[in-house]
C-alpha cells in the first residue's frame, strides 16, 4: 500500500512523494539530487588534497536506515 511521504532536504526544501516505503521516497529524491559514479584516481587525489575524507558505510542494509518519524 502506498503512502504520501514528506521528504525534507537541507538543499532543495520539501518534497511530497507517493511510495510504498520511506526508503523508496528518499531514494527517489536522492536520485534527482545526486549523481554517483566510481571515483577516479584523480578524483580521490583532488578531494583528499582539498580536505575531504573518505566516508565509509559498514554492513548497512535498508532496514538499518534511521528515518525520522518511522519506528524500527
C-alpha positions in Angstrom: 0.0 0.0 0.0 1.5 3.3 -1.0 1.5 6.4 1.2 2.5 10.0 0.6 5.7 10.8 2.4 7.0 14.2 3.3 10.8 14.3 2.5 12.8 17.3 3.5 16.3 18.1 2.4 18.7 20.7 3.5 19.4 21.8 -0.1 16.2 21.6 -2.0 13.4 22.1 0.6 10.4 19.8 0.9 9.0 17.1 -1.3 5.9 15.0 -1.3 6.4 11.5 -2.6 3.9 8.7 -3.1 5.8 5.4 -2.4 5.4 2.1 -0.7 8.2 2.7 1.9 10.1 5.7 3.3 13.3 4.3 1.8 11.7 4.4 -1.7 10.7 8.0 -1.1 14.2 9.0 0.0 15.7 7.1 -2.9 13.6 9.0 -5.5 14.6 12.4 -4.1 18.3 11.3 -3.8 18.3 10.1 -7.5 17.0 13.5 -8.5 19.6 15.4 -6.4 22.8 13.3 -6.8 24.9 11.6 -9.5 27.1 8.7 -8.4 30.0 7.1 -10.2 33.1 5.2 -9.1 35.8 7.8 -8.2 38.8 8.0 -10.4 42.3 8.2 -9.0 42.3 11.9 -9.9 39.0 12.4 -8.1 40.5 10.8 -5.0 43.7 12.8 -5.1 41.9 16.1 -5.7 39.3 15.6 -2.9 41.7 14.4 -0.3 44.1 17.3 -1.1 41.2 19.7 -0.5 40.4 18.3 2.9 37.7 15.8 2.1 37.8 12.4 3.8 36.5 9.1 2.6 33.3 8.3 4.3 32.6 4.6 4.9 29.4 2.5 5.2 29.9 -0.8 7.0 27.4 -3.6 6.6 24.5 -1.3 6.0 21.1 -2.6 4.9 17.9 -0.9 4.0 16.4 -2.0 7.4 19.2 -0.1 9.2 18.3 3.3 7.7 17.2 5.5 10.6 14.5 7.7 9.1 12.8 10.4 11.3 9.2 9.6 12.1 9.5 5.8 11.4 9.7 3.2 14.1 12.3 0.5 13.7 
